[in-house]
Amino acid sequence: MTAALAIVENTRPLMSSGIKTTLLNAFRKLMKPLVRILLRHGVSFGEFAESLKYVYVTAASDDLLASGGRQSISRIAIVTGMTRKEVGRILDVLARDEDPSISKMNRVARVLAGWHQDSQFTGPYGLPLELPFDSKVDVSFTELARRYSGDMPARAMLEELKRIQAVDELPTGEARVLTRSYIPPHADTASIEFMASALRDLAETLDLNLDPNKSSGLLERRVWTPTGIDKELLPVFDDLVTKKAQDLLEYLDNWLSAREAEAMHLEPEKKVRAGLGLYLFARDLEESD
């Protein structure tokens, strides 16, 4: 049977009396794999519920600000259904927290991308150069780290790249890059950051496409087999997707990198973080959608 291709048009659903029930049922389904991750790492319901309060308060606060409303404790409490005391406590904690610095995962990804795309660090045919660590020369790992890793020390970045087996340090002391993409190992804390970033990007697009106040949305596509395929073919499909997707992602990565360089002079409010995420999924036929 021909695979089903889902093309989600940028239309807006009408509100109905059953929308809240539908949303709750939908969130039960999407939360199940996420709760499995929490349970596997020993996170209790109470700990997750406490963390979720912060999300409710920040989301309500952002929505009130975007709509021109006043971000008072009372209004946030009304919107979220939380007590004024809880909202006040959470706002106090948030006010004391400093803005988090760019994650290690993003720093590593930027260094690897720069090593493969910046003409200063690539040789003939665009191949990445083997770089000396010496900070006294322009074409060096120190300069690469200075340009792409923010304020993370060059030595610390090199050790991290070696730890995740993205870079090999040669007997001459030069660093040779082994991979263009950064995929954290399963047991690494960076893999959790990677998951959070990927899920948030997908959820932000879904949120935009479901917002009745928006006139247009963003690309949202899936292809799947309604009646299933032989399980033994899953590795074959995975290999096919990996090869085809990598070609597309590298093409788009080059395009985005060029546009990013062009936008360096723009103010932050005139720029947007944009990209494309791809994922392969497989579920037993008995699992309901």
C-alpha positions in Angstrom: 0.0 0.0 0.0 1.2 3.5 -0.8 2.6 5.4 2.2 0.5 8.2 3.5 1.9 11.6 3.1 0.5 14.1 5.6 0.6 17.7 4.5 -0.7 19.9 7.2 -2.0 23.0 5.6 -1.7 26.3 7.5 -5.4 26.5 8.3 -6.8 27.3 11.8 -9.2 24.9 13.6 -12.5 26.3 14.9 -12.8 26.3 18.7 -15.3 23.9 20.1 -16.7 22.9 23.5 -14.6 19.7 23.4 -11.3 21.4 22.6 -10.1 21.2 26.2 -10.9 17.5 26.5 -9.2 16.9 23.1 -6.1 18.8 24.2 -5.8 16.9 27.5 -6.1 13.6 25.7 -3.5 14.7 23.2 -1.1 15.8 25.9 -1.5 12.5 27.7 -0.3 10.7 24.6 2.6 13.1 23.9 3.7 13.1 27.5 4.0 9.3 27.8 7.4 9.0 26.2 8.6 12.0 28.1 7.5 10.6 31.4 9.3 7.4 30.6 12.5 9.5 30.3 11.8 11.1 33.6 11.1 7.8 35.4 14.3 6.3 33.9 16.3 9.1 35.5 14.6 9.0 38.8 12.5 12.1 38.5 9.4 11.9 40.7 6.0 13.3 39.9 6.4 16.0 42.6 9.6 17.2 41.1 8.2 17.4 37.7 5.0 19.1 38.9 7.1 21.7 40.6 9.1 22.3 37.5 5.9 22.6 35.5 4.7 25.4 37.6 7.6 27.5 36.4 6.6 26.8 32.8 3.0 27.8 33.4 4.0 31.1 35.0 6.6 32.0 32.4 4.3 31.0 29.5 1.4 33.0 31.0 3.6 36.0 31.6 4.9 35.9 28.0 1.4 35.7 26.6 0.2 38.6 28.7 3.1 40.7 27.6 2.6 39.8 23.9 -1.1 40.7 24.1 -0.3 44.1 25.7 -1.7 43.0 29.1 -0.4 43.7 32.5 1.8 41.0 34.0 0.5 41.2 37.6 0.6 38.3 40.0 -3.2 38.3 40.1 -3.6 38.0 36.4 -1.1 35.2 36.1 -2.8 33.4 38.9 -6.2 33.7 37.2 -4.8 32.5 33.8 -2.8 29.5 35.3 -5.3 28.5 38.0 -2.4 28.7 40.6 -2.6 30.6 43.9 -1.2 34.2 44.1 1.3 32.9 46.7 2.7 30.3 44.3 2.9 32.7 41.4 4.7 35.3 43.6 7.2 32.7 44.9 8.0 31.5 41.4 8.4 35.1 40.0 10.8 35.8 42.9 12.9 32.8 42.0 12.9 33.7 38.3 13.9 37.3 39.0 17.0 36.1 40.9 18.1 33.7 38.3 20.7 34.9 35.7 20.1 34.3 32.1 21.6 30.9 31.2 24.7 31.0 29.0 24.7 29.2 25.7 24.7 25.5 26.3 27.8 23.4 25.8 25.9 21.5 23.1 25.4 24.6 21.0 29.0 25.7 21.5 30.3 22.3 20.3 28.0 22.3 17.3 29.0 25.9 16.3 32.8 25.0 16.5 32.3 21.9 14.3 30.2 23.9 11.8 32.8 26.7 11.7 35.6 24.2 11.2 33.8 22.8 8.1 32.5 26.0 6.6 34.7 28.9 7.5 37.2 29.4 4.6 39.9 30.3 7.2 39.8 26.8 8.6 39.3 24.8 5.4 41.7 23.9 2.7 41.4 22.7 -0.9 38.0 21.4 -1.9 36.6 22.8 1.4 38.1 20.1 3.6 38.7 21.1 7.2 42.3 21.7 8.1 44.3 20.0 10.8 44.8 22.9 13.3 47.7 23.6 15.7 46.6 24.7 19.1 49.0 27.7 19.2 47.2 30.9 19.9 49.9 33.0 18.2 48.8 32.0 14.7 45.5 32.9 13.0 44.8 29.5 11.6 44.7 27.6 14.9 42.3 25.8 17.1 42.5 28.6 19.6 41.3 31.1 17.0 38.5 28.7 15.9 37.3 28.4 19.5 37.6 32.1 20.0 35.4 32.8 17.0 32.7 30.1 17.5 32.6 28.9 21.2 31.8 32.1 23.0 33.8 32.6 26.2 34.6 28.9 26.6 38.4 28.4 26.9 40.0 26.8 23.8 41.7 24.1 25.9 38.4 23.1 27.5 36.6 23.0 24.2 39.4 20.8 22.7 39.1 18.4 25.6 35.3 18.3 25.2 35.6 17.5 21.5 38.2 14.8 22.2 35.9 13.4 24.9 33.0 13.0 22.5 35.3 11.6 19.8 34.6 14.5 17.4 38.3 15.4 17.3 41.6 13.5 17.3 44.8 15.1 18.6 47.7 14.0 16.4 51.3 13.2 17.7 52.3 16.6 16.2 49.9 18.3 18.5 47.5 19.4 15.7 43.8 18.7 16.1 42.0 16.8 13.3 38.2 17.0 13.2 36.5 13.6 12.7 32.8 14.6 12.2 30.7 17.5 11.1 27.7 16.7 13.2 27.4 16.5 16.9 25.2 13.7 18.2 25.6 13.3 22.0 26.0 9.8 23.5 22.9 8.4 25.2 24.4 8.7 28.7 25.7 12.3 28.2 23.9 15.2 29.8 24.3 17.0 26.5 21.9 14.4 25.0 19.2 15.7 27.3 19.9 19.3 26.1 19.7 18.0 22.5 16.4 16.4 23.2 15.0 19.5 24.9 16.1 21.7 22.0 14.7 19.4 19.3 11.3 18.9 21.1 11.0 22.6 21.8 11.6 23.5 18.1 9.0 21.0 17.0 6.5 22.2 19.7 7.0 25.8 18.8 6.1 25.1 15.2 3.0 23.1 16.2 2.0 25.9 18.5 2.3 28.4 15.7 0.4 26.3 13.3 -2.5 25.8 15.8 -2.7 29.4 16.8 -6.0 30.8 15.4 -4.6 34.3 15.7 -1.8 33.7 13.2 -2.6 34.1 9.5 0.2 31.7 8.4 2.3 28.9 9.8 5.5 27.0 9.0 6.3 23.8 7.1 5.0 20.7 8.9 5.2 17.3 7.0 5.2 13.6 7.8 5.3 10.4 5.7 4.4 7.0 7.2 2.9 3.6 6.4 -0.7 3.3 7.7 -0.7 -0.5 7.6 3.0 -1.0 8.6 6.1 -2.6 7.0 8.2 -5.6 7.8 10.1 -4.9 11.1 13.2 -6.3 9.4 13.1 -3.5 6.9 13.4 -0.8 9.6 17.2 -0.7 9.6 17.1 -0.4 5.8 14.7 2.5 6.0 16.8 4.1 8.8 19.9 3.8 6.6 18.0 5.3 3.6 16.7 8.2 5.6 20.1 8.9 7.2 21.8 9.1 3.9 19.1 11.2 2.1 18.5 13.5 5.1 22.2 14.1 5.7 22.6 15.4 2.1 19.6 17.8 2.6 20.8 18.9 6.0 24.3 19.7 4.8 22.9 21.7 1.8 20.6 23.7 4.1 23.4 24.1 6.7 25.6 25.7 4.0 22.7 28.0 3.0 21.9 29.1 6.5 25.6 29.6 7.4 25.9 32.0 4.5 22.8 33.9 5.5 24.0 33.9 9.1 27.2 35.6 8.1 25.3 38.2 6.1 23.1 39.0 9.2 26.0 39.5 11.6 25.6 43.3 11.5 21.9 43.2 12.3 20.5 43.9 15.7 19.2 40.9 17.7 15.6 42.0 17.4 15.9 41.9 13.6 17.0 38.2 13.5 15.3 34.9 14.0 16.6 31.4 14.9 15.6 29.2 12.0 16.3 25.6 10.9 14.8 22.3 9.9 14.6 19.2 12.1 14.2 15.6 10.8 13.4 12.5 12.8 12.5 8.9 12.1 9.8 7.2 14.1 8.6 3.6 14.5 5.7 2.3 16.7 3.9 -1.0 17.0 0.6 -1.1 15.1 -1.2 -1.8 18.4 -0.4 1.6 19.8 -3.2 4.1 19.2 -2.5 7.4 17.5 
